[in-house]
Amino acid sequence: MAKTKYKYDDCTYCGGRVKERRVQKPCFWGDKMVALANKVPAGVCEQCGERYYKAAVLKRIEAELKTPRRAREIRLLVIEYAA
């Protein structure tokens, strides 16, 4: 993805300042994680950590998931935590 800087409003939850960062974004299909997108531009609240994604960014990730030719694949062990 391009190094575009987006502008974000203040956090809707705590009113904190939202600053753009590059984050990892888990991608889910229902309740199962199907991919992990790296270096995704997101607005992150400096106080509470809430993340904000622009629609164009999410659409691009969705398009990439439909054509995974550049994706790396790893196997991940899933465990159930029993209390």
Backbone as numpy.savetxt, mean C-alpha at the origin, in Angstrom:
# Nx Ny Nz CAx CAy CAz Cx Cy Cz
6.86 2.63 -10.51 6.03 3.82 -10.51 6.90 5.06 -10.51
6.39 6.10 -11.11 7.13 7.35 -11.20 7.31 7.97 -9.81
8.25 8.87 -9.71 8.53 9.52 -8.44 7.66 10.76 -8.24
6.41 10.68 -8.64 5.48 11.81 -8.53 5.20 12.12 -7.06
5.18 13.38 -6.75 4.80 13.80 -5.40 3.34 14.22 -5.43
2.55 13.61 -4.59 1.14 13.95 -4.47 0.95 14.88 -3.28
-0.12 15.64 -3.28 -0.45 16.49 -2.13 -1.56 15.82 -1.35
-1.48 15.88 -0.05 -2.44 15.24 0.84 -2.98 16.26 1.83
-4.25 16.11 2.18 -4.84 16.93 3.24 -4.36 16.39 4.58
-4.67 17.11 5.65 -4.34 16.62 6.99 -5.13 15.34 7.28
-4.66 14.56 8.23 -5.28 13.29 8.59 -6.72 13.48 9.04
-7.61 12.67 8.50 -9.02 12.77 8.87 -9.30 12.17 10.24
-8.37 11.37 10.75 -8.58 10.72 12.05 -8.06 11.55 13.21
-6.84 12.07 13.09 -6.25 12.78 14.23 -5.89 14.23 13.92
-6.00 14.62 12.65 -5.66 15.99 12.27 -4.18 16.24 12.05
-3.38 15.18 12.13 -1.93 15.31 11.96 -1.54 15.61 10.52
-0.28 15.97 10.34 0.26 16.28 9.02 0.53 14.99 8.26
0.12 14.95 7.00 0.31 13.78 6.16 1.43 14.08 5.17
2.42 13.19 5.14 3.58 13.37 4.29 3.74 12.15 3.39
4.16 12.37 2.14 4.33 11.24 1.23 5.56 10.43 1.59
5.37 9.12 1.55 6.44 8.16 1.78 6.27 7.01 0.80
7.29 6.20 0.65 7.21 4.98 -0.16 7.04 3.82 0.82
5.97 3.06 0.66 5.63 2.01 1.63 5.41 0.68 0.91
5.34 -0.39 1.69 4.91 -1.68 1.18 3.40 -1.75 1.41
2.66 -2.18 0.38 1.22 -2.28 0.50 0.79 -3.72 0.25
0.22 -4.36 1.27 -0.31 -5.70 1.06 -1.57 -5.61 0.19
-1.73 -6.55 -0.73 -2.88 -6.58 -1.63 -3.69 -7.83 -1.31
-4.96 -7.66 -1.06 -5.81 -8.76 -0.63 -6.87 -9.09 -1.67
-7.23 -10.36 -1.73 -8.39 -10.84 -2.47 -9.26 -11.51 -1.42
-10.32 -10.82 -1.01 -11.11 -11.30 0.12 -10.27 -11.18 1.37
-10.11 -12.28 2.09 -9.32 -12.25 3.32 -7.91 -12.81 3.12
-7.52 -13.09 1.87 -6.20 -13.65 1.60 -5.28 -12.63 0.94
-4.07 -12.51 1.46 -3.09 -11.63 0.85 -2.54 -12.32 -0.39
-2.64 -11.64 -1.53 -2.20 -12.25 -2.80 -0.92 -11.63 -3.33
-0.55 -10.46 -2.83 0.67 -9.81 -3.30 1.12 -8.76 -2.30
2.36 -8.35 -2.46 2.92 -7.27 -1.66 3.57 -6.29 -2.62
3.02 -5.09 -2.70 3.55 -4.07 -3.61 4.60 -3.24 -2.87
5.78 -3.12 -3.46 6.88 -2.35 -2.86 6.95 -0.95 -3.43
7.46 -0.03 -2.64 7.74 1.35 -3.05 6.51 2.08 -3.56
5.38 1.88 -2.90 4.12 2.51 -3.30 4.04 3.89 -2.66
3.76 4.94 -3.45 3.60 6.27 -2.85 2.30 6.33 -2.05
2.41 6.78 -0.82 1.24 6.89 0.06 1.43 8.07 0.98
0.35 8.71 1.32 0.39 9.74 2.34 0.32 9.05 3.69
1.27 9.32 4.57 1.31 8.69 5.88 1.25 9.79 6.95
0.29 9.66 7.86 0.16 10.63 8.94 1.36 10.52 9.88
1.96 11.64 10.17 3.14 11.66 11.04 2.79 11.39 12.50
1.50 11.52 12.87 1.10 11.28 14.26 0.60 9.86 14.49
-0.39 9.43 13.69 -1.03 8.14 13.96 -0.66 7.04 12.97
-0.01 7.39 11.85 0.43 6.39 10.89 -0.62 5.98 9.87
-1.80 6.59 9.90 -2.83 6.27 8.91 -2.29 6.51 7.50
-2.64 5.61 6.57 -2.14 5.72 5.20 -3.26 6.15 4.26
-2.88 6.95 3.27 -3.80 7.43 2.25 -3.19 7.14 0.89
-3.97 6.50 0.01 -3.52 6.17 -1.33 -4.38 6.92 -2.34
-3.75 7.45 -3.37 -4.47 8.11 -4.46 -5.08 7.03 -5.35
-6.24 7.34 -5.95 -6.94 6.37 -6.81 -6.07 5.92 -7.97
-5.31 6.83 -8.57 -4.45 6.47 -9.71 -3.40 5.44 -9.30
-2.89 5.54 -8.09 -1.89 4.59 -7.59 -2.52 3.21 -7.43
-3.70 3.15 -6.83 -4.37 1.86 -6.62 -4.77 1.22 -7.94
-5.18 2.02 -8.91 -5.53 1.48 -10.23 -4.31 0.89 -10.92
-3.17 1.54 -10.76 -1.94 1.02 -11.36 -1.53 -0.30 -10.73
-1.66 -0.41 -9.41 -1.35 -1.66 -8.72 -2.29 -2.76 -9.21
-3.57 -2.45 -9.33 -4.54 -3.43 -9.82 -4.17 -3.91 -11.23
-3.77 -3.00 -12.09 -3.36 -3.37 -13.45 -2.12 -4.27 -13.42
-1.18 -3.97 -12.55 0.03 -4.80 -12.42 -0.33 -6.21 -11.94
-1.31 -6.32 -11.06 -1.72 -7.64 -10.56 -2.37 -8.48 -11.66
-2.99 -7.82 -12.62 -3.62 -8.55 -13.73 -2.59 -9.06 -14.73
-1.40 -8.45 -14.77 -0.33 -8.87 -15.68 0.96 -9.02 -14.87
1.10 -10.11 -14.12 2.23 -10.25 -13.19 3.54 -10.70 -13.82
3.80 -10.33 -15.05 5.02 -10.80 -15.72 6.30 -10.28 -15.09
6.26 -9.13 -14.40 7.47 -8.59 -13.78 7.55 -8.93 -12.29
6.57 -9.65 -11.79 6.51 -9.91 -10.35 7.48 -11.00 -9.94
7.97 -10.88 -8.74 8.75 -11.96 -8.13 7.77 -12.77 -7.29
8.04 -14.03 -7.12 7.16 -14.88 -6.33 7.97 -15.55 -5.24
7.40 -15.57 -4.04 8.02 -16.27 -2.93 6.95 -17.13 -2.26
7.38 -18.16 -1.59 6.46 -18.98 -0.81 6.50 -18.47 0.62
5.35 -18.43 1.23 5.25 -17.87 2.57 4.53 -18.85 3.48
5.12 -19.18 4.59 4.50 -20.05 5.57 3.42 -19.28 6.31
2.24 -19.86 6.41 1.14 -19.26 7.15 0.87 -20.11 8.37
0.88 -19.47 9.54 0.63 -20.21 10.78 -0.59 -19.61 11.47
-1.23 -20.43 12.26 -2.36 -19.98 13.08 -1.86 -19.81 14.51
-2.07 -18.65 15.08 -1.68 -18.41 16.46 -2.78 -18.93 17.37
-2.45 -19.87 18.23 -3.43 -20.42 19.16 -3.16 -19.87 20.54
-4.17 -19.23 21.11 -4.01 -18.64 22.45 -4.06 -19.67 23.53
